[in-house]
Structures are given as C-alpha cells and as structure tokens.
Amino acid sequence: MSLDIGGALRVLGRTQVRGAPAFSPSQGSSSPVQQRPGIAVSDGFDRPPIGDSAERRAAIQVVAKHYYPIGHPRLHVVENINLDKIGPVGRVDEVGTLKTCILVMPTALAGQFDHSPNAASGPKINTHRAFVGHARLVREMLDRGATVYLLVHPAAATEASFATDITTAIANKVVVSSPLQPARRLELQRFSGGLWLDADGRKDGPVEWGDTLQATRNGVHYVIQGVGSMRGDSNSIDRMARLVHGLRQEGRNIEHVAIQLAGADTLHLDYAVNYAGQGKSRSMLVAPHAIANPNDVTRLQELFEVGDRGVMTVSREAMLRGAANISCPNPREAFMSEDRATE
C-alpha cells in the first residue's frame, strides 16, 4: 500500500485500484458524447453531455454519490468557490500540513481533449478508473483531516480532471493562475476572490502553478519558476517576477528564482523536479535531462535543503509518466502517480 523511504517518508500511490463498482449505463445520461478522433473511451457508463445543461448537472450528482463520500462533514461539492472564504492560508514550501484543498471532479473527461499532452497519442481512457482513483485521493485527504472542496468545472474545460494549476497559496494569499490554453481558462469561471493574474493567458505571459515550486531557506521564501516549459513563455517569467515583487513590497521576505528547462516534452517544472519530507529524510526527485544547466540541479538541491543521499534521478520515460510530479499532504507522506513507470 505504501513505500518507505529512509524509514521516514511514505509514498502513496502504487496500489491496486479498488473502490466503487463499475458504473452502470442505466445510471447515467444516454446523450451521445462528442469525442476527439483517436481518443478511445472505455468507461462502463454513459457520460453526461458536453453542454452545461440540467441533464448534465443531474448526471453529475448521480456520479458524485456513486464514487465520493457525499455527506462527509469536510467534503463540499461546489460549482463556484469564493477563495476569500475558505479560511486562512499559509504556505512557505511543498511539505507543510495540508488543511484545505480544491480538487476537480474528472467529469470533463467527456470533453474534446484538445490540449491534453496525451491527446496526440490517442490513448484509451477509462473514466471509471479515473473516478475511482480520484475518489481515493479525496478520501486520503479527508482521512488526514483536510477540508476538501470538490469542484465541478464547466463541461468544455477539457483539461479539468486532476489538475491543480489554477489556484495555489503563496505566503498568506490564494493566487489564481493564468493558463495557456483556452480550455484551461474556462476553469477560471468557477473562482472569485483571491489574488488574480489576468484571465487571458496569452496577453501577458501564461502562468500555471505546475511551473512553480516553493521553498524556504534561512528565513527566505523562494518561489521557483521553470522557464521554457510546454505551458509558459518568456513573458511568464516577467509576470511572476512582478507578482513576487508586489508581495515583497508588502513586507514579505520573498525571492523569485528562474530555472531554465530543457526538452520539448517538459510539461512543467514540477514534472522535472520535486521534493518531499523534512530534515534528514528529505528527498529530491529530479530528471536531469529536463534541466538545461547542470549547476541548477545543485542550486535546487541547496534551496530544498536536500543532502546528496536524498537525490533520486528520474529517467525521461518515468518523468513523462509523472514520477517526479508528487504532492505532499504532510511532511511524512507524498502522493504520486499510479503507474508502473513510477514504481
């Protein structure tokens, strides 16, 4: 069920998918679903139609009750969320204890997949498996005491499944991103409040939070941003630097660090490098081929305060399957993608 690293850090994710039984076609909508050519869907049930209709909303309610622990006191299924009302936030690195999270139901897998990195390869997508895995993630968060907002995104927001690129916490503020692709920008409709970047990702440089990591060293809060990913451009760096400058003007001891990425298939910074754990158990996962300057690997190791024995190299194949794309609900555990390549 879990993997011990150094006897201190548990990595969750390499488990057999269990949970809800396959969804019966009679339980969902019978409306036809438009699909992108080359995408084969095997989900065991009829999915809701593309449009934001009453029929789709009713179908989503049925799906939610089938897979998720609806009725849990800390689980809130919402279509819109005011980020100013989710309570106090404070974030200085990647390994603090997670108290509130926003997760997205994978209902939009019924979309066109126009901007998915996997779209061109024509994969087979099993949405039953996606729902089971996502519901397990929700339960894991609830079991650790977190409050979970389960968000239903617009139907045409084709990338909205497990993504966390729209909102993040920097210092004591919830910040809304500015995604590159139009389908991702549709997700912004569901949010209000918080600190916003411009909603038009192409206007002044897209910023997606998968291209940022955070760390604190010697009392300085570092926001680390990847340069040259699939989802950013040169203007993205200037835009993030301005945001950090504004936070510094408010009195925060915060710095912006740019890391040049390499490779046309490097989706985000957090696909190339990440870290987990605290103290001597802290580990760093890094795909060296995706970091343009080898000296930056050493620089990241210093910022993350990881000893040489804690550095684990990730191959290109494993990187493309999400091996480095981990997240930490607390200092002793990490969630990672369930895939043979990440084992």
PATOR-933760 format. One record per residue: residue in one letter; y, z, x of N, C-alpha, C, O in turn. Coordinates in steps of 0.2 Angstrom, whole numbers, padded with zeros to 4 digits, always signed. Layout:
BEGIN
aYZXYZXYZXYZX ...
This chain:
BEGIN
m-0006+0000+0004+0000+0000+0000+0006+0000+0004+0011-0003+0002 s+0006+0003+0010+0012+0003+0014+0010+0003+0022+0004+0004+0023 l+0015+0002+0026+0013+0001+0033+0018+0006+0037+0024+0006+0036 d+0014+0010+0041+0018+0015+0045+0020+0012+0052+0016+0009+0055 i+0027+0012+0053+0029+0010+0060+0032+0016+0064+0036+0020+0062 g+0028+0017+0069+0030+0023+0073+0029+0030+0070+0032+0035+0072 g+0025+0030+0064+0024+0036+0061+0029+0038+0057+0029+0044+0054 a+0035+0035+0056+0041+0037+0053+0044+0033+0048+0047+0035+0043 l+0043+0026+0048+0046+0021+0044+0040+0018+0040+0036+0015+0043 r+0041+0018+0033+0036+0015+0029+0039+0008+0027+0045+0008+0024 v+0035+0003+0027+0037-0004+0025+0033-0005+0019+0027-0006+0019 l+0036-0006+0013+0033-0008+0007+0033-0015+0005+0038-0018+0007 g+0028-0018+0002+0028-0025+0000+0022-0029+0001+0021-0033-0003 r+0018-0027+0006+0011-0030+0007+0006-0027+0002+0001-0024+0005 t+0007-0028-0004+0002-0025-0009+0000-0031-0014+0004-0036-0015 q-0006-0030-0017-0008-0035-0022-0003-0034-0028-0002-0029-0030 v-0002-0040-0031+0002-0040-0037-0002-0037-0043-0007-0040-0045 r+0000-0031-0046-0003-0028-0051+0003-0027-0056+0008-0027-0055 g+0001-0025-0062+0006-0023-0067+0004-0026-0074-0001-0025-0077 a+0009-0029-0077+0009-0032-0084+0004-0037-0084+0003-0041-0079 p+0000-0038-0089-0005-0044-0090+0000-0050-0091+0006-0050-0092 a-0004-0056-0090+0000-0062-0091+0003-0063-0098+0000-0060-0103 f+0009-0066-0098+0012-0066-0105+0009-0071-0109+0008-0077-0107 s+0008-0070-0115+0005-0075-0120+0010-0080-0122+0016-0078-0124 p+0009-0086-0123+0014-0091-0125+0016-0089-0132+0022-0091-0134 s+0012-0086-0136+0015-0084-0143+0020-0079-0143+0024-0078-0148 q+0021-0075-0137+0026-0070-0137+0033-0073-0135+0038-0069-0136 g+0034-0079-0133+0040-0082-0130+0043-0087-0135+0040-0088-0140 s+0047-0091-0132+0050-0096-0136+0046-0103-0135+0043-0104-0129 s+0046-0107-0140+0042-0113-0139+0047-0119-0138+0044-0125-0137 s+0053-0118-0136+0058-0123-0135+0056-0126-0128+0054-0123-0123 p+0056-0133-0127+0055-0136-0121+0060-0134-0116+0066-0133-0117 v+0057-0134-0110+0061-0132-0104+0062-0138-0099+0058-0141-0097 q+0069-0139-0098+0070-0145-0093+0069-0142-0086+0070-0137-0084 q+0065-0146-0082+0063-0145-0075+0066-0150-0070+0066-0156-0072 r+0067-0148-0064+0069-0152-0059+0062-0156-0057+0057-0153-0056 p+0063-0162-0056+0057-0166-0054+0054-0163-0047+0058-0162-0043 g+0048-0162-0047+0045-0160-0041+0043-0152-0041+0040-0150-0037 i+0046-0149-0046+0045-0142-0047+0039-0141-0052+0040-0143-0057 a+0034-0138-0050+0028-0136-0054+0029-0129-0056+0029-0125-0052 v+0029-0128-0063+0029-0121-0065+0023-0119-0068+0020-0123-0073 s+0020-0113-0066+0014-0110-0069+0016-0103-0071+0015-0099-0067 d+0018-0102-0077+0020-0095-0079+0016-0092-0084+0017-0086-0085 g+0011-0095-0088+0007-0092-0093+0011-0091-0099+0008-0088-0104 f+0017-0093-0100+0020-0092-0106+0026-0097-0107+0028-0100-0102 d+0028-0098-0113+0034-0102-0114+0040-0099-0113+0042-0094-0116 r+0044-0101-0108+0051-0098-0106+0056-0100-0111+0056-0104-0115 p+0061-0095-0111+0067-0097-0115+0071-0103-0113+0070-0106-0108 p+0074-0106-0118+0078-0112-0117+0084-0111-0112+0086-0105-0111 i+0086-0117-0110+0092-0116-0105+0098-0113-0107+0101-0109-0104 g+0100-0115-0113+0106-0113-0116+0107-0105-0117+0102-0102-0119 d+0113-0102-0117+0114-0096-0119+0114-0095-0127+0119-0095-0130 s+0108-0095-0130+0108-0095-0137+0105-0088-0139+0102-0084-0135 a+0105-0087-0146+0102-0082-0149+0095-0081-0148+0092-0076-0147 e+0092-0088-0148+0085-0088-0147+0083-0086-0140+0078-0082-0139 r+0087-0088-0135+0086-0086-0128+0086-0078-0127+0082-0075-0124 r+0092-0075-0130+0093-0068-0130+0087-0064-0133+0084-0059-0130 a+0084-0067-0138+0078-0063-0142+0072-0064-0137+0068-0059-0137 a+0071-0070-0134+0066-0071-0130+0066-0066-0124+0061-0063-0121 i+0072-0065-0121+0073-0061-0115+0071-0054-0117+0069-0050-0113 q+0073-0051-0123+0072-0045-0125+0064-0043-0125+0062-0038-0123 v+0061-0049-0127+0053-0048-0128+0050-0048-0121+0046-0043-0119 v+0053-0052-0116+0051-0052-0109+0052-0045-0106+0048-0043-0102 a+0058-0043-0107+0060-0037-0104+0056-0031-0106+0054-0027-0101 k+0054-0030-0112+0050-0025-0115+0043-0026-0112+0039-0021-0111 h+0041-0032-0111+0034-0033-0108+0033-0031-0101+0028-0028-0099 y+0038-0032-0097+0037-0031-0090+0040-0024-0087+0038-0021-0083 y+0046-0022-0090+0050-0017-0087+0049-0010-0091+0048-0010-0097 p+0051-0005-0088+0050+0002-0091+0056+0003-0095+0060+0008-0094 i+0057-0001-0101+0063+0000-0105+0063+0007-0108+0057+0009-0110 g+0068+0010-0109+0068+0017-0111+0069+0022-0106+0070+0028-0107 h+0068+0020-0099+0069+0025-0094+0076+0027-0094+0081+0022-0094 p+0078+0033-0093+0085+0035-0093+0090+0033-0088+0096+0033-0089 r+0087+0030-0083+0091+0027-0077+0091+0020-0077+0093+0017-0072 l+0088+0017-0082+0087+0009-0082+0092+0007-0087+0091+0008-0093 h+0096+0002-0086+0101+0000-0091+0101-0008-0090+0102-0011-0085 v+0099-0011-0096+0098-0018-0096+0105-0021-0099+0107-0019-0105 v+0109-0025-0095+0116-0027-0097+0117-0034-0096+0113-0037-0092 e+0121-0037-0100+0123-0044-0099+0130-0044-0095+0132-0049-0092 n+0134-0039-0095+0140-0038-0092+0141-0031-0089+0138-0027-0091 i+0144-0031-0083+0145-0024-0080+0152-0024-0077+0154-0028-0073 n+0155-0018-0078+0161-0016-0075+0160-0012-0069+0158-0007-0069 l+0161-0015-0063+0160-0012-0057+0164-0006-0055+0162-0002-0051 d+0169-0005-0059+0173+0002-0058+0170+0008-0062+0172+0013-0061 k+0165+0006-0066+0162+0012-0070+0155+0014-0068+0152+0017-0071 i+0153+0011-0062+0146+0013-0060+0145+0019-0056+0140+0021-0053 g+0151+0022-0055+0151+0028-0051+0154+0027-0044+0155+0022-0042 p+0154+0033-0040+0157+0032-0033+0152+0029-0029+0146+0030-0029 v+0154+0025-0024+0150+0022-0019+0153+0024-0012+0159+0025-0011 g+0148+0023-0007+0150+0024+0000+0145+0021+0004+0139+0023+0004 r+0146+0017+0008+0141+0013+0012+0144+0012+0019+0150+0009+0020 v+0140+0014+0024+0143+0013+0031+0137+0010+0035+0139+0008+0041 d+0131+0009+0033+0126+0005+0036+0121+0002+0031+0122+0002+0025 e+0115+0000+0034+0110-0003+0030+0105+0002+0028+0100+0000+0024 v+0105+0008+0030+0099+0013+0029+0101+0019+0025+0097+0024+0026 g+0107+0020+0022+0108+0026+0018+0104+0026+0012+0100+0021+0010 t+0104+0032+0008+0100+0033+0002+0103+0029-0003+0109+0030-0005 l+0100+0024-0006+0102+0020-0012+0102+0024-0018+0097+0027-0020 k+0108+0025-0021+0109+0029-0028+0110+0024-0034+0108+0026-0039 t+0113+0018-0033+0114+0014-0038+0113+0007-0036+0115+0005-0030 c+0109+0003-0040+0108-0004-0038+0109-0009-0044+0107-0007-0050 i+0111-0015-0043+0111-0020-0048+0106-0025-0046+0106-0028-0041 l+0101-0026-0051+0095-0031-0050+0096-0036-0055+0099-0035-0061 v+0093-0042-0054+0094-0048-0058+0087-0050-0061+0083-0051-0057 m+0086-0050-0068+0080-0052-0070+0079-0060-0068+0084-0064-0068 p+0073-0062-0067+0072-0068-0064+0071-0073-0070+0067-0078-0070 t+0074-0072-0076+0074-0077-0082+0077-0083-0080+0075-0088-0083 a+0081-0084-0075+0085-0090-0074+0080-0095-0070+0082-0100-0068 l+0074-0093-0068+0069-0097-0065+0068-0103-0070+0065-0108-0068 a+0070-0103-0076+0070-0109-0081+0075-0114-0079+0075-0119-0083 g+0079-0113-0074+0085-0117-0073+0082-0123-0069+0076-0125-0068 q+0087-0127-0066+0086-0133-0063+0084-0133-0055+0082-0138-0052 f+0085-0127-0052+0083-0126-0045+0087-0130-0041+0085-0132-0035 d+0093-0133-0043+0097-0137-0039+0099-0135-0032+0099-0139-0027 h+0100-0128-0031+0102-0126-0025+0098-0121-0021+0099-0118-0016 s+0092-0120-0024+0087-0116-0021+0085-0119-0014+0084-0125-0014 p+0084-0115-0009+0082-0118-0002+0075-0121-0003+0073-0125+0001 n+0071-0119-0008+0064-0121-0009+0063-0127-0013+0058-0130-0014 a+0069-0129-0016+0069-0135-0021+0066-0141-0018+0062-0144-0022 a+0068-0143-0013+0066-0150-0010+0058-0150-0008+0056-0155-0008 s+0055-0144-0007+0048-0144-0006+0044-0145-0012+0038-0145-0011 g+0047-0144-0018+0043-0145-0024+0037-0139-0025+0032-0141-0026 p+0039-0133-0024+0034-0128-0024+0031-0126-0031+0035-0128-0036 k+0026-0123-0032+0023-0121-0038+0026-0114-0039+0025-0109-0035 i+0029-0113-0045+0032-0106-0046+0029-0103-0052+0028-0106-0057 n+0026-0097-0051+0023-0093-0056+0028-0088-0058+0029-0083-0055 t+0031-0089-0064+0036-0084-0066+0033-0077-0068+0036-0072-0068 h+0027-0077-0070+0023-0071-0072+0023-0067-0066+0024-0061-0066 r+0021-0070-0060+0021-0066-0054+0028-0064-0052+0028-0058-0049 a+0033-0068-0053+0040-0066-0051+0042-0060-0055+0045-0055-0053 f+0040-0060-0062+0042-0054-0066+0038-0048-0064+0041-0042-0064 v+0032-0048-0063+0028-0043-0061+0031-0040-0054+0031-0034-0054 g+0032-0044-0049+0035-0042-0043+0042-0039-0044+0043-0033-0041 h+0046-0042-0048+0052-0039-0049+0052-0032-0053+0056-0028-0051 a+0048-0032-0058+0047-0026-0062+0045-0020-0057+0046-0014-0058 r+0040-0022-0052+0038-0017-0047+0044-0014-0043+0044-0008-0042 l+0048-0019-0041+0054-0017-0037+0058-0012-0041+0061-0007-0039 v+0059-0014-0048+0063-0009-0052+0060-0002-0052+0064+0003-0052 r+0054-0002-0053+0050+0005-0053+0051+0008-0047+0052+0014-0047 e+0050+0005-0041+0051+0008-0035+0058+0011-0034+0058+0017-0031 m+0063+0008-0036+0070+0010-0036+0070+0016-0040+0073+0022-0038 l+0068+0016-0046+0068+0022-0051+0064+0028-0048+0067+0033-0049 d+0059+0026-0045+0055+0032-0043+0058+0035-0037+0057+0041-0036 r+0063+0032-0034+0067+0035-0028+0073+0038-0031+0077+0040-0027 g+0074+0039-0037+0080+0042-0040+0086+0038-0041+0091+0040-0043 a+0085+0031-0040+0091+0027-0041+0092+0025-0048+0088+0025-0052 t+0099+0024-0050+0101+0021-0056+0101+0013-0056+0104+0011-0051 v+0097+0010-0060+0096+0003-0060+0100-0001-0065+0098+0001-0071 y+0104-0005-0064+0107-0010-0069+0103-0016-0069+0103-0020-0063 l+0099-0018-0074+0096-0024-0074+0100-0029-0078+0101-0029-0084 l+0102-0034-0074+0107-0039-0076+0104-0045-0078+0100-0048-0075 v+0106-0048-0084+0104-0054-0087+0110-0059-0085+0115-0059-0088 h+0108-0064-0081+0113-0069-0079+0114-0075-0084+0109-0076-0088 p+0119-0079-0083+0119-0085-0088+0113-0089-0086+0111-0090-0080 a+0111-0093-0091+0105-0097-0090+0105-0102-0085+0100-0104-0082 a+0111-0105-0084+0112-0110-0079+0113-0108-0072+0113-0112-0067 a+0113-0102-0071+0114-0099-0064+0107-0099-0061+0103-0094-0061 t+0105-0105-0059+0098-0106-0057+0095-0102-0051+0089-0101-0050 e+0100-0099-0047+0098-0095-0041+0097-0088-0043+0095-0084-0038 a+0098-0086-0049+0098-0078-0050+0091-0076-0052+0089-0076-0057 s+0088-0073-0047+0082-0070-0048+0081-0064-0044+0082-0058-0047 f+0081-0064-0037+0080-0058-0033+0086-0057-0029+0087-0053-0025 a+0091-0061-0030+0097-0062-0026+0101-0055-0026+0102-0052-0031 t+0104-0053-0020+0109-0048-0020+0116-0050-0017+0119-0046-0014 d+0117-0057-0017+0123-0059-0014+0129-0059-0017+0135-0060-0014 i+0129-0057-0024+0136-0057-0027+0140-0050-0026+0146-0051-0026 t+0136-0045-0026+0140-0038-0025+0137-0034-0019+0131-0035-0018 t+0142-0031-0016+0140-0026-0011+0145-0020-0010+0150-0021-0014 a+0143-0015-0007+0148-0010-0006+0150-0010+0002+0146-0010+0006 i+0156-0010+0003+0159-0009+0010+0164-0003+0009+0168-0003+0006 a+0162+0002+0014+0166+0008+0014+0165+0011+0007+0159+0012+0004 n+0170+0012+0003+0170+0015-0004+0172+0010-0009+0174+0012-0014 k+0171+0004-0008+0173-0001-0013+0167-0006-0014+0163-0008-0010 v+0166-0008-0021+0162-0013-0023+0165-0020-0022+0170-0021-0025 v+0163-0024-0018+0166-0030-0017+0162-0036-0020+0156-0036-0019 v+0165-0041-0023+0162-0046-0026+0163-0052-0022+0168-0054-0019 s+0157-0056-0021+0157-0062-0016+0160-0068-0019+0162-0068-0025 s+0160-0073-0015+0162-0080-0017+0157-0085-0015+0158-0088-0009 p+0152-0086-0019+0146-0090-0017+0148-0097-0016+0153-0100-0018 l+0144-0101-0012+0145-0108-0010+0144-0112-0016+0148-0117-0018 q+0138-0112-0019+0135-0117-0024+0138-0115-0031+0139-0109-0033 p+0140-0120-0035+0142-0119-0042+0138-0115-0046+0140-0111-0050 a+0131-0116-0045+0127-0112-0050+0127-0105-0048+0126-0100-0052 r+0128-0103-0042+0129-0096-0040+0136-0093-0042+0136-0087-0044 r+0141-0097-0043+0147-0095-0045+0147-0093-0052+0151-0089-0055 l+0142-0096-0056+0142-0094-0063+0140-0087-0064+0141-0084-0069 e+0137-0084-0059+0135-0077-0059+0141-0072-0060+0140-0067-0063 l+0146-0075-0057+0152-0071-0057+0155-0069-0064+0158-0064-0065 q+0153-0073-0069+0155-0072-0076+0153-0065-0079+0156-0062-0083 r+0148-0062-0076+0145-0056-0078+0148-0050-0076+0147-0044-0078 f+0153-0050-0071+0156-0045-0067+0163-0044-0069+0167-0049-0070 s+0166-0038-0069+0173-0036-0069+0174-0030-0065+0169-0027-0063 g+0180-0029-0064+0181-0023-0059+0180-0024-0052+0178-0030-0050 g+0180-0019-0048+0178-0020-0041+0184-0024-0037+0189-0026-0040 l+0182-0025-0031+0187-0029-0026+0184-0036-0026+0179-0037-0024 w+0188-0041-0028+0186-0048-0028+0189-0053-0023+0194-0052-0020 l+0184-0057-0020+0186-0063-0017+0187-0068-0022+0185-0067-0028 d+0191-0074-0020+0192-0079-0025+0185-0082-0028+0181-0083-0024 a+0185-0083-0034+0179-0085-0038+0177-0092-0035+0171-0094-0036 d+0181-0096-0033+0180-0103-0031+0178-0103-0023+0182-0103-0019 g+0171-0103-0022+0169-0103-0015+0171-0108-0011+0171-0107-0005 r+0173-0114-0013+0175-0119-0009+0182-0119-0007+0184-0123-0003 k+0186-0115-0011+0193-0116-0010+0195-0113-0003+0200-0116+0000 d+0192-0108-0001+0195-0104+0005+0189-0101+0009+0190-0096+0013 g+0183-0104+0009+0178-0102+0013+0173-0098+0009+0175-0092+0007 p+0167-0100+0007+0162-0096+0004+0160-0089+0008+0160-0090+0014 v+0159-0084+0004+0157-0078+0007+0151-0075+0003+0152-0073-0003 e+0145-0075+0006+0139-0072+0002+0137-0067+0006+0136-0067+0013 w+0135-0061+0003+0133-0055+0007+0127-0055+0011+0126-0051+0015 g+0123-0060+0010+0117-0061+0014+0119-0063+0021+0115-0063+0026 d+0125-0065+0022+0128-0067+0028+0131-0061+0032+0135-0062+0037 t+0131-0055+0029+0134-0049+0032+0129-0043+0032+0124-0043+0028 l+0130-0039+0038+0126-0033+0039+0131-0028+0040+0137-0030+0043 q+0130-0022+0040+0134-0016+0041+0131-0011+0046+0125-0010+0045 a+0135-0008+0050+0133-0003+0054+0138+0002+0056+0144-0001+0056 t+0137+0008+0058+0142+0012+0061+0140+0015+0068+0134+0017+0068 r+0144+0014+0072+0143+0017+0079+0149+0020+0082+0154+0017+0082 n+0148+0026+0084+0153+0030+0087+0159+0031+0083+0165+0030+0085 g+0158+0032+0076+0163+0033+0071+0166+0026+0069+0171+0027+0065 v+0164+0021+0071+0167+0014+0069+0163+0011+0064+0157+0010+0066 h+0165+0008+0059+0161+0005+0054+0162-0003+0055+0167-0005+0055 y+0156-0006+0057+0156-0013+0058+0154-0017+0053+0148-0016+0050 v+0157-0022+0051+0155-0027+0046+0153-0034+0050+0158-0037+0053 i+0147-0035+0051+0144-0041+0055+0143-0047+0051+0139-0046+0046 q+0146-0052+0052+0145-0058+0048+0142-0064+0052+0144-0065+0058 g+0138-0068+0049+0135-0074+0053+0139-0080+0052+0142-0081+0047 v+0140-0083+0057+0144-0090+0057+0139-0096+0058+0134-0096+0062 g+0140-0100+0053+0136-0106+0054+0129-0106+0050+0124-0110+0052 s+0129-0102+0045+0123-0102+0041+0123-0108+0036+0128-0111+0035 m+0118-0108+0032+0117-0113+0026+0122-0112+0021+0124-0117+0017 r+0125-0106+0020+0129-0104+0015+0136-0102+0017+0140-0099+0013 g+0138-0104+0023+0145-0102+0025+0148-0108+0029+0145-0113+0031 d+0155-0107+0030+0158-0112+0035+0163-0109+0039+0164-0102+0039 s+0167-0112+0043+0172-0109+0047+0177-0105+0044+0179-0100+0046 n+0179-0107+0038+0184-0103+0034+0181-0097+0031+0185-0092+0030 s+0174-0096+0031+0171-0090+0028+0173-0084+0033+0174-0078+0031 i+0173-0085+0040+0175-0080+0044+0182-0078+0044+0183-0072+0044 d+0186-0082+0043+0193-0080+0042+0194-0076+0036+0198-0071+0036 r+0191-0078+0031+0191-0075+0024+0189-0067+0025+0192-0063+0022 m+0183-0067+0028+0180-0060+0029+0185-0056+0033+0185-0050+0032 a+0187-0059+0039+0192-0055+0043+0198-0052+0039+0200-0047+0041 r+0200-0056+0035+0206-0054+0031+0204-0048+0026+0208-0043+0026 l+0198-0048+0024+0196-0043+0019+0196-0036+0024+0198-0031+0021 v+0193-0037+0029+0192-0031+0034+0199-0029+0036+0200-0023+0036 h+0203-0033+0038+0210-0031+0040+0213-0027+0034+0217-0022+0035 g+0212-0029+0028+0215-0026+0022+0213-0019+0022+0216-0014+0020 l+0206-0018+0023+0203-0011+0022+0206-0007+0028+0206-0001+0027 r+0207-0010+0034+0210-0006+0040+0217-0004+0038+0219+0001+0040 q+0220-0008+0035+0227-0006+0033+0227+0000+0028+0232+0003+0028 e+0222+0001+0025+0221+0007+0020+0219+0013+0024+0218+0018+0021 g+0218+0012+0031+0217+0018+0035+0209+0019+0037+0207+0024+0040 r+0205+0014+0035+0198+0014+0037+0197+0012+0044+0200+0007+0047 n+0193+0015+0048+0191+0013+0055+0186+0008+0055+0180+0010+0055 i+0187+0002+0053+0183-0003+0052+0184-0010+0056+0190-0011+0057 e+0179-0013+0059+0180-0019+0063+0175-0024+0060+0170-0023+0057 h+0177-0031+0061+0174-0037+0059+0171-0040+0066+0174-0041+0071 v+0164-0041+0065+0161-0044+0071+0158-0051+0069+0154-0051+0064 a+0159-0056+0072+0156-0063+0070+0150-0065+0075+0151-0064+0081 i+0145-0067+0072+0139-0069+0076+0137-0076+0075+0136-0078+0069 q+0137-0080+0080+0136-0087+0079+0128-0088+0078+0124-0086+0082 l+0126-0091+0072+0119-0093+0071+0117-0100+0073+0122-0104+0075 a+0111-0101+0074+0108-0107+0076+0103-0110+0071+0100-0106+0068 g+0102-0116+0071+0097-0119+0067+0099-0121+0060+0102-0117+0056 a+0097-0127+0058+0100-0130+0051+0096-0126+0045+0098-0127+0040 d+0091-0123+0047+0087-0119+0042+0088-0112+0041+0084-0108+0038 t+0093-0109+0045+0095-0102+0045+0099-0101+0038+0105-0102+0038 l+0096-0098+0033+0099-0097+0027+0105-0092+0027+0111-0094+0025 h+0104-0086+0030+0109-0081+0030+0108-0077+0037+0103-0078+0040 l+0113-0073+0038+0112-0068+0044+0106-0064+0043+0102-0063+0048 d+0105-0061+0037+0100-0056+0036+0093-0060+0036+0088-0056+0035 y+0093-0066+0036+0086-0069+0037+0085-0070+0045+0079-0070+0047 a+0090-0069+0049+0089-0069+0056+0088-0063+0059+0085-0062+0064 v+0091-0058+0057+0091-0051+0060+0092-0046+0054+0096-0047+0049 n+0089-0040+0055+0090-0034+0051+0087-0028+0054+0084-0029+0060 y+0088-0022+0052+0086-0016+0055+0084-0011+0049+0087-0011+0044 a+0080-0006+0051+0078-0001+0046+0077+0006+0050+0076+0006+0056 g+0077+0011+0047+0075+0018+0050+0081+0021+0053+0087+0018+0054 q+0080+0027+0056+0085+0031+0059+0083+0034+0065+0077+0035+0066 g+0087+0036+0070+0085+0039+0076+0080+0035+0080+0081+0029+0081 k+0075+0039+0083+0070+0035+0087+0066+0030+0083+0062+0026+0086 s+0065+0031+0077+0061+0027+0073+0065+0020+0070+0062+0016+0067 r+0071+0020+0072+0075+0014+0070+0072+0008+0073+0070+0007+0079 s+0071+0002+0069+0068-0004+0072+0072-0010+0070+0076-0009+0065 m+0073-0015+0074+0076-0021+0073+0072-0027+0072+0068-0028+0077 l+0072-0031+0067+0069-0037+0067+0073-0043+0068+0079-0043+0065 v+0071-0047+0073+0076-0052+0075+0072-0059+0076+0067-0059+0079 a+0075-0064+0074+0072-0071+0075+0077-0074+0081+0082-0077+0079 p+0075-0073+0087+0080-0075+0092+0082-0083+0092+0088-0084+0094 h+0078-0087+0090+0079-0094+0089+0085-0095+0085+0089-0100+0085 a+0086-0091+0080+0092-0091+0075+0098-0088+0077+0103-0089+0074 i+0099-0085+0083+0105-0083+0086+0107-0087+0092+0103-0088+0097 a+0113-0090+0091+0115-0095+0096+0116-0092+0103+0113-0096+0108 n+0119-0087+0104+0120-0083+0110+0115-0078+0111+0115-0073+0108 p+0110-0078+0116+0106-0073+0118+0109-0066+0119+0106-0061+0117 n+0115-0066+0121+0119-0060+0123+0120-0056+0116+0121-0050+0116 d+0121-0060+0111+0122-0057+0104+0116-0053+0102+0117-0048+0098 v+0110-0055+0104+0105-0051+0102+0105-0044+0105+0104-0039+0101 t+0107-0043+0111+0108-0037+0114+0114-0033+0111+0114-0027+0110 r+0119-0037+0109+0125-0034+0106+0123-0031+0099+0125-0025+0098 l+0119-0034+0095+0117-0032+0089+0113-0026+0090+0113-0021+0086 q+0108-0026+0095+0104-0020+0096+0109-0014+0098+0107-0008+0096 e+0114-0015+0101+0119-0009+0103+0122-0007+0097+0123-0001+0095 l+0124-0012+0092+0128-0010+0086+0123-0006+0082+0125-0001+0078 f+0117-0008+0081+0112-0005+0077+0109+0001+0080+0106+0005+0076 e+0111+0002+0086+0108+0008+0090+0100+0008+0090+0097+0013+0088 v+0097+0003+0092+0090+0002+0092+0088+0002+0099+0091-0002+0103 g+0083+0006+0101+0080+0006+0108+0076+0000+0109+0074-0004+0104 d+0075-0002+0115+0071-0008+0117+0064-0008+0114+0062-0013+0112 r+0061-0002+0113+0054-0002+0110+0054-0003+0102+0049-0005+0099 g+0060-0003+0099+0061-0004+0092+0063-0011+0090+0063-0012+0084 v+0063-0016+0095+0065-0023+0094+0058-0027+0092+0054-0027+0096 m+0058-0030+0086+0052-0034+0085+0054-0041+0084+0059-0042+0080 t+0051-0046+0087+0053-0053+0087+0049-0056+0081+0044-0055+0079 v+0053-0060+0077+0051-0064+0071+0051-0071+0073+0055-0074+0075 s+0045-0074+0072+0044-0081+0073+0048-0085+0068+0051-0083+0063 r+0049-0092+0069+0053-0096+0065+0049-0096+0058+0052-0096+0053 e+0043-0097+0058+0039-0098+0052+0040-0091+0048+0041-0092+0042 a+0039-0086+0051+0040-0079+0047+0047-0078+0045+0048-0076+0039 m+0052-0081+0049+0059-0080+0046+0060-0084+0040+0063-0082+0035 l+0057-0090+0040+0058-0094+0034+0054-0091+0028+0056-0093+0022 r+0050-0087+0029+0046-0083+0023+0049-0076+0022+0047-0073+0018 g+0055-0075+0025+0059-0069+0023+0056-0063+0027+0058-0057+0025 a+0053-0063+0033+0051-0057+0036+0056-0053+0039+0055-0047+0039 a+0062-0055+0040+0067-0051+0043+0072-0049+0037+0076-0045+0038 n+0071-0052+0031+0076-0051+0025+0073-0044+0022+0071-0045+0016 i+0074-0039+0025+0072-0032+0022+0078-0028+0019+0084-0030+0020 s+0076-0023+0015+0081-0019+0012+0079-0012+0012+0073-0011+0012 c+0083-0007+0013+0081+0000+0014+0083+0004+0008+0090+0005+0007 p+0079+0007+0004+0081+0012-0001+0083+0019+0001+0087+0022-0002 n+0081+0020+0008+0082+0026+0011+0081+0026+0018+0078+0021+0020 p+0082+0031+0022+0081+0030+0030+0074+0029+0032+0073+0028+0038 r+0069+0031+0027+0062+0031+0030+0058+0025+0027+0052+0025+0028 e+0061+0021+0023+0057+0016+0020+0061+0009+0020+0067+0009+0020 a+0057+0004+0020+0060-0003+0019+0056-0007+0014+0050-0007+0014 f+0059-0011+0010+0056-0016+0006+0056-0023+0010+0061-0025+0013 m+0051-0027+0009+0051-0033+0012+0047-0038+0008+0044-0036+0003 s+0048-0044+0009+0044-0050+0005+0037-0049+0005+0034-0048+0011 e+0034-0050+0000+0026-0050-0001+0024-0057+0001+0024-0061-0003 d+0022-0058+0007+0020-0065+0009+0015-0064+0016+0016-0059+0020 r+0010-0068+0016+0006-0067+0022+0009-0068+0028+0007-0065+0033 a+0015-0072+0028+0018-0074+0035+0022-0068+0037+0024-0067+0043 t+0023-0063+0032+0027-0057+0034+0023-0051+0036+0025-0046+0038 e+0016-0052+0036+0012-0046+0037+0013-0043+0044+0009-0038+0046 
